[in-house]
Amino acid sequence: MVPFCNSKLILTMNSKEELLKALKNQDSKKRNLATKALWSLWHGEAGESAELKLNRGTTLMNSKKFSQAEEIFTNLISEFPNFAEAHNKLATLLYLEGEYLDSVEKCKVVLSLNPHHFGAWNGMGLCLFNLGQYSEAIHSFQSALDIQPFAKVNRVYIARCRGNLN
């Protein structure tokens, strides 16, 4: 059972599959709650201690203290090699540093661990877009849309990619 609260709404799902299904719901509140619940699950998959470290690394990354954040994410990956979200945060950091090829490789690791990680699909699409690999980027953005069909940003980038291909 996965409880997740937001304001007056409470979403209780029995599985990740139900949360993923809710991402396709016509009700935007249900979609938003499911999105937040999935992120919460992904952040906590390696336990509370790992989640605290992940949050610390994210705070450092958001403060542009990239080398310190990278150390935390790298250590988390060493300690918990199957912790997809640690790989995803490192992919995000690499993207922010303009290391698009390295970020794509890290996104592939995330997706091998969690093929439904819409954030990694989107992130890989952004990297490929920045690398001018528009056909591959379209595939990534479409994969993100297949999971999260109401995420308009993916449609916008697909259109940009197609425009660059013409």
N, C-alpha and C positions, 0 to 999 in steps of 0.2 A: 504494500500500500504506500502510495506516495502522496502525502498531504502537502498542499501548497496554498498559502493564504495571500490574498491581496485585497485590501479594503474590506468590503462586505462580501466579496466572493470567495468561496472556498472550492478548490478543484481537488478532487480526490480521484486518483487513477490507480489502477491495480498493477500497471506495468508500463515500461518504456514504450511498448507498442501502442498502448492507449494514448500516451502523451503524443507520440508521433502522429497517430491518427487525428488527434485534436488539432494539430497544426493545419489541417485541411478543413477545419470546421468553418462554416459561414459566419459564425459569431466571433467577432474580433476579440472580445473579452476572453473567451475560451482559448483562442489561439495564443493570445498574449500570456495567459496563465500557463499554458502548456509549454511555451517557449521558456519562460522563466523557470519552470519546474525542471525542464531538461537541463538548462544551464546549471541549476543547483545540483542536480544529480551528478552531472559530469564533473563539477568542481569537487564533489565529495567522494568520488569513486575510490580514491586511495586512502580514505580515512581522514579523521579530523586534523591530525598533525600535518599531513600532506596538504590539506586544504588551507590551513593557516599559512604554510610556506608559500603556496600558490598565490594566496591573497597578498602576502608581503611582496612577492616578486611582481605582481600586477601593479601594486601601488608604486613600486620603484620604477617600473616601466612607464607608467602614466606620468611620473615625475621626470621622465627622460634620463633616469639614472640607469642607462642600458647595460653597462658592464656589471653592475651589482645585480640587476634583474636576471641577466643571462646566467650568472653564477648560480643563483637560486634555482632557476628552471633546469639548468644542466645537472645540478645536484639531485633535484627531484627525479629527473629522468634516470639517473644512475641508480637511485634508491628504489624507484617504482617504474621500471621500464615499460610497463603496460598501462601507465597512467596517461591516457590520451590527452587530457586537458593540459598536462605539463608540456607535452609536445606541441599542442596547439598554441600555448602562450609563447613558447620559444619561436614558433612559426610567425606569430604576430610581431614579436620583437624583431625578427630578421626582416620582415616586411617594412617595419618602421625605419629600419636602418638602410633600406634600399637593397638588401641582399635577397633579391627576388628568387633567384635559382635555388638558393639554400632554403628559402621559405617554402618553395614548392615541394622540395624533397621532404621537408618536415611535415607539410600538409599531407603528403602521401602516407607518412607513418601514422598520422592521426586517423586517416581514413581506413588504413589497414586494421586499426584497433577499434574504430567506431565508424562504420560506413555511412551512418545516418547523421554525421556531424555537419549540419548545414553551415556552420561557421567556417569549418575547414574547407568545404567546397567553395564557399564565397571567397575566402582568403586566397585559395589557390587561383581562383578566377581573377582576382585583383592582381596578383603577381604576374600571371600569364598576360593579362591586359597590358601591364606596364612593360613587359618584355616584347610586346608586339606580336604575341602568339595568339591571334584573335580566334582562330578556329578552336584551339584547345581551351581558351578562356570561355567560349560559348558553351562547350561541353561541361565545364565546371559550374558555370552559372546555371545551366539547365539542370544539372544534378542537384544543386541547392534548391531550385524551384520545384523539382519533383518531390522533395521532402517538405518544403515550406512554400507552397504555391502562392501565398499572398504577400511574400516578401518582394515588394516592387523594385527594390534596388537591383535585384538580379535581372529583372526585365529591362531596366534602364541600361545596365552594362551589356546585355545581349544586343540591344539596339545599337549601342556605341561600337561594339565589336563588328557587327554587320556593316555599319557605316564605314568603318575603317577597312573592311574587306572589299568594299565596292570602289 
